[in-house]
Amino acid sequence: MPEGKAMIINPAARDALAARQARRSGLRTNSAAICVMLLVQYGLGMGVNLYAQVPATDRGGGVAVAVGHALTSQPVVLAAHTALGLFTLVAGISVLVRAIRARHRRAIATSAAGLAAIVAAAFSGAAFVSNGQAGASMAMAVLTGVALLCYLANLLTVSPAP
């Protein structure tokens, strides 16, 4: 028996370990991908904040109406920002599911916190489109940063597959 390595005799245990490592590998890949998505989203958000004006027709309609208007109206950068935000929400759910399937407690905690930050950022964004308050835009930016830190923590805590 080689030094420093435990010998696994049970083939079912070996297969379970291999499956868990594969799931963790997918978790790392998804975490890296969502980090890139969040960085692009952050850049688009700065573009919307600095260079785009939300149409007056988009104001005051509530969250669902704000998302619908943002996806279907000008400026295009706002529509791209909103669409990527929805994809980021789906990716956040995917990362959380992968963390649960891999049974990695720290990744479950950070993925759940990251998803919560994405959801809160989405509501802040819809509130910004609906009422135009600068505080909602600031909250969206801060929550995006929180989500990014959560998914970066996944990359640091989940060991890569051998």
Stockholm file with secondary structure:
# STOCKHOLM 1.0

chainA/1-162         MPEGKAMIINPAARDALAARQARRSGLRTNSAAICVMLLVQYGLGMGVNLYAQVPATDRGGGVAVAVGHALTSQPVVLAAHTALGLFTLVAGISVLVRAIRARHRRAIATSAAGLAAIVAAAFSGAAFVSNGQAGASMAMAVLTGVALLCYLANLLTVSPAP
#=GR chainA/1-162 SS CCTTCCCCCCHHHHHHHHHHHHHHHHHHHHHHHHHHHHHHHHHHHHHHHHHCCCCGGGTTSCHHHHHHHHHHSSCHHHHHHHHHHHHHHHHHHHHHHHHHHHTCHHHHHHHHHHHHHHHHHHHHHHHHHHHCCHHHHHHHHHHHHHHHHHHHHHHHHSCCCC
#=GC SS_cons         CCTTCCCCCCHHHHHHHHHHHHHHHHHHHHHHHHHHHHHHHHHHHHHHHHHCCCCGGGTTSCHHHHHHHHHHSSCHHHHHHHHHHHHHHHHHHHHHHHHHHHTCHHHHHHHHHHHHHHHHHHHHHHHHHHHCCHHHHHHHHHHHHHHHHHHHHHHHHSCCCC
//
